[in-house]
Amino acid sequence: MLQKTIEILEKLVSIQSVSGTPTKEIVDYIKDYLESYGVKVTLSFDEKKERANVFAAFGPIVGGGVLLNGHTDVVPVEGQKWSSSPFKLTKREEKLLGRGAVDMKGFLACVLACVPYFQSSELLKPIYLAFTFDEETGGFGVPYLLKKMKYDGINPEIVIVGEPTDMNIVTSHKGGDEMRTEIIGHEVHSCDPTKGVSAISIATKIITKIEEIGIRLASNPYKRSSFDPPYATFNVGTIHGGTARNSTSGWCNFDWEYRAMPGENSREIISEIEDYAEKVLLPQFKTADKTAEINIITEISVPPLDDRLSEKAASFVSKVTGKNGREVVSFGTDAGYFSDVGYSTVVCGPGSISRAHAADEYITLNELNEGLAFLKKVVAELSY
C-alpha cells in the first residue's frame, strides 16, 4: 500500500493547486480516481464554479461515523530556493520532497490509497472523505462543504482533520482573521510632499499601531497556557504602494493577519485598529485631500478550535493511536469550522508542520506508513 500511496502523492504534487486558483485539475484527478473504484463523488462549488470540494462516503449511510478532512490547495513557491522542482516529487533516501508533500497531500495520498481497504471492510458506521479548497488562505472551501452536508443530512460523529501533527492529538488551535488594508492618498511631486498625502505614510502609522497592540498582548500572556506563544499575534505579510521615489504615494495596500487565542473576541482587537484608522488618522489626511481613504477589509475570519467538543473525537483517536496526550498548536486549520457547527473534532495527521510552506518541504516514508496504519485502525474501530 505504501507504493500506491507514493504513486498518488507523486500525481498530487505534480498538480499546481495553489490557493485561489481553479481546482479543476486536482478535483478531476481525485474524482476520477474514486469513481474508478465505483465510489459516488459529490462536489460543492464556490459561486463562480471555479473551485470545488470533494466528498465521498463508504459504508452504511447512518448517523455517526468518522469524517476525514484534508485540503487540496498549497501555498506558492515563488521566491523560495528549492534544490529540486517543487512540483515534482523527489525521493532522497527516506524523504519525499515536493510542494504539499507534508501539508497536506501526504495525508490525502494515504486516504486515497486506502479506498480499496475502506470498500472491502465490513463497516458498521460510515467513513466520509471531505477534501476542501483554499484552506491555506482562510478556509474558504469548508463553509460550502458544511452547507452541502447539512442539505444532504450527513452527520458524522467525529471529524479528524489530517494536518501534520506528528500523529499527536490536537484539540485546540488559534483562529485567524485574514486582513487587507487599502489606502488611497494623493500623488504630488516630492519637491513639496506637504501638498500631497502619502498612502505609504498612512500605512506605516497603521502598522505601527498593529505592532503596539501586539506588544501589549505579548506583555500579558495567558498563564499556564500550552500555546506557544501564549498570546494572540499579528503578522504583516505583504505591502505594496507608490509609483516612484520622487512622488508621494497615491496608493498603498498591505495584507496582515491576527491569530486569536481560543475564546478571544478578535473583533474587539480589530475594531481598535479600525477606530484608530478612521477616527484618528483619516481626519488628519482628509484636511490635506478629501479623497483620501482607508479601507480595512476582513477577507475571512477563520474560527479557532477550542476543546469544548473535542473529547469524543480525542478519545476515539487515543484508542486508535494509543496516545493519551492532548496538544495545542498555533497554526490554523479547517477544524474550527467543523467544531463550531457541533462536530467533535481533532487534528491528527502524519508529518511535521515545521516543514510546511518552506523550500524542500518533505514527508518521510515512515510518516506515510504511520498515516496508513492510522487509517487502517480507524477502519477496524468502525467495523464488525
C-alpha positions as CSV (number, residue, x, y, z in Angstrom):
1,M,0.0,0.0,0.0
2,L,3.0,2.3,0.6
3,Q,4.0,2.2,-3.1
4,K,0.4,3.0,-4.1
5,T,0.5,6.0,-1.7
6,I,3.7,7.3,-3.2
7,E,2.3,7.0,-6.7
8,I,-0.8,9.0,-5.7
9,L,1.4,11.6,-3.9
10,E,3.5,11.9,-7.0
11,K,0.5,12.8,-9.0
12,L,-1.0,15.2,-6.4
13,V,2.3,17.1,-6.0
14,S,2.6,17.5,-9.8
15,I,-0.7,19.4,-9.8
16,Q,0.0,23.0,-9.0
17,S,-3.1,23.5,-6.9
18,V,-2.0,26.9,-5.4
19,S,-4.7,28.6,-3.3
20,G,-7.0,30.9,-5.1
21,T,-6.6,29.2,-8.5
22,P,-9.2,26.9,-10.2
23,T,-9.3,23.4,-8.7
24,K,-10.5,21.5,-11.8
25,E,-7.2,19.6,-12.4
26,I,-6.8,18.2,-8.9
27,V,-10.6,17.7,-8.3
28,D,-10.9,15.8,-11.6
29,Y,-7.9,13.6,-10.7
30,I,-9.4,12.8,-7.2
31,K,-12.9,12.3,-8.7
32,D,-11.7,10.1,-11.5
33,Y,-9.7,8.0,-9.0
34,L,-12.6,7.5,-6.7
35,E,-15.0,6.8,-9.5
36,S,-12.6,4.1,-10.9
37,Y,-13.5,2.2,-7.7
38,G,-17.2,2.8,-8.2
39,V,-17.3,5.4,-5.4
40,K,-20.0,8.1,-5.8
41,V,-18.5,11.6,-5.6
42,T,-20.2,14.8,-4.6
43,L,-18.8,18.2,-5.4
44,S,-19.7,21.5,-3.7
45,F,-18.6,24.6,-5.6
46,D,-17.9,28.3,-4.9
47,E,-20.2,30.9,-6.5
48,K,-18.1,31.1,-9.7
49,K,-18.0,27.3,-10.1
50,E,-14.2,27.6,-10.4
51,R,-13.2,25.8,-7.1
52,A,-14.8,22.7,-5.6
53,N,-14.7,20.5,-2.5
54,V,-14.7,16.7,-3.0
55,F,-16.9,14.5,-0.8
56,A,-17.4,10.7,-0.7
57,A,-18.8,8.1,1.6
58,F,-18.1,4.5,2.5
59,G,-20.1,2.0,4.5
60,P,-23.7,2.4,5.6
61,I,-25.1,5.9,5.5
62,V,-26.3,6.0,9.0
63,G,-25.8,8.5,11.8
64,G,-22.3,8.7,13.3
65,G,-19.1,7.6,11.7
66,V,-15.9,9.4,11.0
67,L,-15.2,12.2,8.6
68,L,-11.6,12.5,7.3
69,N,-10.8,16.0,6.2
70,G,-7.9,17.4,4.2
71,H,-7.3,20.4,1.9
72,T,-6.2,20.2,-1.7
73,D,-4.5,23.6,-2.0
74,V,-0.9,24.5,-1.4
75,V,1.0,27.8,-0.8
76,P,3.0,29.4,-3.6
77,V,6.7,28.6,-4.2
78,E,7.8,32.0,-5.7
79,G,10.9,33.4,-4.0
80,Q,11.8,30.1,-2.4
81,K,15.1,28.3,-3.1
82,W,14.3,24.7,-3.8
83,S,17.0,22.1,-4.5
84,S,14.7,20.3,-6.9
85,S,11.5,21.1,-8.8
86,P,8.8,21.8,-6.2
87,F,6.1,20.3,-8.3
88,K,7.9,17.0,-9.0
89,L,8.0,14.5,-6.2
90,T,11.7,13.8,-5.5
91,K,12.9,10.9,-3.4
92,R,16.1,11.4,-1.3
93,E,16.8,8.4,1.0
94,E,13.7,8.3,3.2
95,K,12.4,11.7,2.3
96,L,9.8,12.6,-0.4
97,L,10.2,16.3,-1.4
98,G,7.6,18.4,-3.1
99,R,5.2,21.3,-2.5
100,G,2.4,20.0,-0.4
101,A,4.1,16.7,0.4
102,V,3.5,17.2,4.1
103,D,0.9,20.0,4.0
104,M,-1.1,18.1,3.3
105,K,-1.1,16.0,0.1
106,G,0.7,13.2,2.0
107,F,-2.4,12.7,4.1
108,L,-4.7,12.9,1.1
109,A,-2.5,10.2,-0.7
110,C,-2.8,7.9,2.4
111,V,-6.6,8.3,2.4
112,L,-6.9,7.7,-1.3
113,A,-4.6,4.6,-1.2
114,C,-6.9,3.2,1.5
115,V,-10.0,3.4,-0.7
116,P,-9.9,-0.4,-1.6
117,Y,-9.5,-1.1,2.1
118,F,-12.5,1.1,3.0
119,Q,-14.6,-0.8,0.5
120,S,-13.6,-4.3,1.5
121,S,-14.2,-3.7,5.2
122,E,-17.5,-4.5,6.9
123,L,-18.1,-1.1,8.3
124,L,-20.8,-0.6,10.9
125,K,-20.5,3.2,10.7
126,P,-19.6,5.3,7.7
127,I,-16.3,6.8,6.7
128,Y,-16.6,10.1,4.9
129,L,-13.9,11.8,2.9
130,A,-14.1,15.6,2.6
131,F,-11.3,17.4,0.7
132,T,-11.6,21.2,0.8
133,F,-10.2,24.0,-1.3
134,D,-8.3,27.1,-0.2
135,E,-7.7,26.2,3.4
136,E,-4.3,28.0,3.2
137,T,-5.8,31.4,2.6
138,G,-8.5,31.2,5.2
139,G,-10.7,28.1,4.9
140,F,-12.8,29.4,2.0
141,G,-14.0,26.0,0.9
142,V,-15.3,24.4,4.1
143,P,-18.4,26.6,4.5
144,Y,-19.6,25.4,1.2
145,L,-18.9,21.8,2.2
146,L,-20.8,22.2,5.5
147,K,-23.8,23.7,3.8
148,K,-23.9,20.8,1.4
149,M,-23.5,18.2,4.2
150,K,-26.4,19.8,6.1
151,Y,-28.6,19.7,3.0
152,D,-27.8,16.1,2.4
153,G,-28.3,15.1,6.0
154,I,-24.7,14.0,6.6
155,N,-24.0,13.9,10.3
156,P,-20.7,12.3,11.3
157,E,-20.0,11.7,15.0
158,I,-16.3,12.5,14.7
159,V,-14.1,14.7,12.5
160,I,-10.4,14.1,12.0
161,V,-8.5,16.9,10.2
162,G,-5.3,15.3,9.0
163,E,-3.0,18.2,9.1
164,P,0.6,17.3,10.1
165,T,0.9,16.9,13.8
166,D,3.4,14.0,14.1
167,M,0.3,11.9,14.7
168,N,-0.3,13.7,18.0
169,I,-3.8,14.6,19.1
170,V,-4.5,18.3,18.8
171,T,-7.7,19.6,20.4
172,S,-7.2,23.3,20.2
173,H,-5.6,25.9,17.9
174,K,-5.7,29.6,17.3
175,G,-8.0,31.4,14.9
176,G,-7.0,33.6,12.1
177,D,-8.5,36.9,10.8
178,E,-7.1,37.4,7.3
179,M,-7.0,41.1,6.7
180,R,-6.3,43.6,3.9
181,T,-5.8,47.3,4.2
182,E,-6.2,49.5,1.1
183,I,-5.2,53.2,1.3
184,I,-5.7,56.0,-1.2
185,G,-3.5,59.0,-0.9
186,H,-2.7,61.9,-3.2
187,E,0.3,62.0,-5.5
188,V,2.4,65.2,-5.9
189,H,6.0,65.9,-6.8
190,S,8.2,65.1,-3.9
191,C,9.8,68.6,-4.1
192,D,7.0,69.6,-1.7
193,P,5.4,66.5,-0.2
194,T,3.3,68.6,2.1
195,K,0.9,69.3,-0.8
196,G,0.2,65.5,-1.1
197,V,-1.0,62.7,1.0
198,S,1.4,59.7,1.3
199,A,-0.5,56.5,1.4
200,I,2.7,54.7,2.5
201,S,3.0,57.1,5.4
202,I,-0.6,56.2,6.4
203,A,0.2,52.5,6.1
204,T,3.3,52.8,8.3
205,K,1.2,54.5,11.0
206,I,-1.4,51.7,11.0
207,I,1.3,49.1,11.0
208,T,2.9,50.8,14.0
209,K,-0.4,50.7,15.8
210,I,-0.7,47.0,15.0
211,E,2.8,46.4,16.4
212,E,1.9,48.4,19.5
213,I,-1.1,46.3,20.2
214,G,0.9,43.2,19.5
215,I,3.5,44.2,22.2
216,R,0.6,44.9,24.6
217,L,-0.8,41.4,24.1
218,A,2.6,39.8,24.4
219,S,3.2,41.6,27.7
220,N,0.1,39.9,29.1
221,P,0.4,36.2,28.2
222,Y,-2.1,33.6,29.3
223,K,-0.9,32.0,32.4
224,R,-0.4,28.2,32.3
225,S,-1.3,28.2,28.6
226,S,0.0,25.4,26.5
227,F,0.2,27.7,23.4
228,D,3.5,28.8,22.1
229,P,3.4,31.8,22.2
230,P,0.7,32.0,24.9
231,Y,-1.0,35.1,23.4
232,A,-2.6,36.3,20.2
233,T,-0.2,37.5,17.5
234,F,-0.2,39.8,14.4
235,N,1.8,39.5,11.2
236,V,2.0,41.9,8.3
237,G,2.9,39.7,5.3
238,T,2.9,41.9,2.2
239,I,3.0,45.6,1.4
240,H,2.8,47.4,-2.0
241,G,2.4,51.0,-2.9
242,G,3.5,54.1,-4.7
243,T,4.9,54.6,-8.2
244,A,8.2,56.5,-7.9
245,R,10.6,57.7,-5.3
246,N,10.1,61.3,-6.4
247,S,6.3,61.3,-5.9
248,T,4.2,60.9,-2.8
249,S,2.5,57.6,-2.9
250,G,-1.1,57.7,-4.2
251,W,-1.9,54.2,-3.0
252,C,-0.7,51.5,-0.6
253,N,-2.1,48.1,0.2
254,F,-0.9,45.7,2.8
255,D,-2.0,42.2,3.9
256,W,-1.9,41.1,7.5
257,E,-3.4,38.7,9.9
258,Y,-4.5,38.4,13.5
259,R,-4.3,35.0,15.2
260,A,-6.6,35.0,18.2
261,M,-6.5,32.6,21.2
262,P,-9.4,30.3,21.6
263,G,-12.2,32.1,23.5
264,E,-11.0,35.6,22.4
265,N,-13.2,38.1,20.6
266,S,-10.9,39.0,17.7
267,R,-13.4,41.7,16.5
268,E,-12.6,43.8,19.6
269,I,-8.9,44.0,18.7
270,I,-9.5,44.6,15.0
271,S,-12.1,47.3,15.9
272,E,-9.4,49.1,17.9
273,I,-7.3,49.3,14.8
274,E,-10.2,50.3,12.6
275,D,-11.2,53.0,15.0
276,Y,-7.6,54.4,15.1
277,A,-7.5,54.5,11.3
278,E,-11.0,56.0,10.9
279,K,-11.1,58.4,13.8
280,V,-7.5,59.4,14.3
281,L,-5.6,59.1,11.1
282,L,-8.2,59.7,8.4
283,P,-9.4,63.1,9.6
284,Q,-5.8,64.4,9.6
285,F,-5.2,63.3,6.0
286,K,-8.6,64.5,4.7
287,T,-7.7,68.0,5.7
288,A,-5.0,67.8,3.0
289,D,-7.1,65.9,0.5
290,K,-10.7,65.0,0.8
291,T,-10.3,62.0,-1.5
292,A,-8.0,60.2,1.0
293,E,-9.4,56.8,2.0
294,I,-8.5,54.0,4.4
295,N,-10.4,50.7,3.9
296,I,-9.7,47.8,6.4
297,I,-11.2,44.6,5.0
298,T,-11.7,41.3,6.7
299,E,-11.3,38.8,3.9
300,I,-12.2,35.9,6.1
301,S,-12.3,35.1,9.8
302,V,-11.1,31.5,10.5
303,P,-12.5,30.3,13.8
304,P,-10.2,28.9,16.4
305,L,-10.6,25.3,17.5
306,D,-11.3,25.1,21.2
307,D,-11.7,21.9,23.2
308,R,-15.3,22.2,24.2
309,L,-16.5,19.4,21.9
310,S,-13.2,17.6,21.3
311,E,-13.2,14.8,23.8
312,K,-15.3,12.3,21.9
313,A,-13.0,12.6,18.9
314,A,-9.9,12.7,21.0
315,S,-10.9,9.6,22.9
316,F,-11.5,7.8,19.6
317,V,-8.1,8.8,18.3
318,S,-6.5,7.8,21.6
319,K,-8.0,4.4,21.2
320,V,-6.6,4.1,17.7
321,T,-3.2,5.5,18.3
322,G,-2.5,4.6,21.9
323,K,-1.6,8.2,22.6
324,N,-3.4,9.9,25.5
325,G,-2.0,13.4,25.3
326,R,-4.0,16.5,24.3
327,E,-2.0,19.2,22.5
328,V,-2.5,22.7,21.1
329,V,-0.9,24.4,18.1
330,S,-0.7,28.0,16.9
331,F,-1.4,27.3,13.3
332,G,-4.9,27.3,11.9
333,T,-6.9,24.5,10.2
334,D,-10.4,23.8,9.0
335,A,-11.1,22.1,12.3
336,G,-12.7,25.2,13.9
337,Y,-15.4,25.3,11.3
338,F,-16.4,21.7,12.0
339,S,-16.3,22.2,15.7
340,D,-18.4,25.4,15.5
341,V,-21.3,23.6,13.9
342,G,-21.2,20.9,16.6
343,Y,-18.9,18.1,15.4
344,S,-16.4,16.7,17.8
345,T,-13.2,17.5,16.1
346,V,-9.5,16.9,16.5
347,V,-6.4,17.5,14.3
348,C,-4.2,14.5,13.8
349,G,-2.0,13.6,10.8
350,P,1.4,12.4,9.6
351,G,4.5,14.6,9.3
352,S,5.6,17.8,10.9
353,I,4.2,21.3,10.4
354,S,7.7,22.6,10.8
355,R,8.4,21.7,7.1
356,A,5.2,23.1,5.7
357,H,5.3,26.2,3.5
358,A,9.1,26.0,3.3
359,A,11.5,25.2,0.4
360,D,12.3,21.5,0.1
361,E,9.1,20.6,2.0
362,Y,9.0,16.9,2.6
363,I,7.4,13.9,4.2
364,T,9.2,10.7,5.1
365,L,8.3,7.1,4.1
366,N,7.9,6.2,7.7
367,E,5.4,9.1,8.2
368,L,3.3,7.8,5.3
369,N,3.4,4.4,6.8
370,E,2.2,5.9,10.1
371,G,-0.7,7.6,8.3
372,L,-1.7,4.3,6.6
373,A,-1.5,2.4,9.8
374,F,-3.7,5.0,11.5
375,L,-6.3,4.8,8.8
376,K,-6.4,1.0,9.0
377,K,-7.0,1.2,12.7
378,V,-9.8,3.8,12.2
379,V,-11.5,1.3,9.9
380,A,-11.0,-1.5,12.4
381,E,-12.8,0.6,15.1
382,L,-15.7,1.1,12.8
383,S,-16.1,-2.4,11.6
384,Y,-17.5,-5.7,12.9
